[in-house]
Amino acid sequence: IRDVDVLGLKLSAFSALIQVENLDSFYEFSTELPALSGYTNPLVVYRGDSHYGGGFALLAEAWHKTRRTHIYAGDFDVKGITLALDSHATHLLLPDIEWLTQSATPLHVPAEQFPYQRRLRKHLAALPSAHPLREYLMLLLEKQRGLKQQWFEGERSGVKLA
């Protein structure tokens, strides 16, 4: 773990960008997950908050121009999925939908995130019927169930975002 200047990073040295939403999850994050086995040298970064924020937006824009995989690892809630879309993530690192359906709870869908639902509903409506994200958005938006990243317990697999 290093604090580095975004402008000094040589992006071509990394096979994928992995954006971690929560600081405690960042410190515990492992690239040894089966869903990440195809990436030999991923750049794992903490998205930042009011204290650590600022540099990630520049990195996300620069990475987006590379047209390579950008994986979002964060909360399965409305705000988390919105953050993934806003940062141009191409994939989400989430548990299998079966496990998540059993584990997600209405307690992890805070009322202050309701204003973000409209955007996700539009995104859901535009997805093809066979898109893997559909089931996840249905669980989140129709059943109003989510789960914080810290509760995933290593149950992560890849889901294509867009």
Buried (B, 14 or more C-beta within 10 A) or exposed (E): EEEEEBEEBEBEEBBBBBBBBBBEBBEEBEBEBEBBEEBEEBBBBBBBEEEEEEBBBEBBEBBBEEEBBBBBBBBBBBBBBBBBBEBBBBBBBBBEBEBBBEBBEEEBBEEEBEEBBEBBBEBBEEBEEEBBBBBBBEBBBEEBBBBBBEBBEEBBBBBEBE
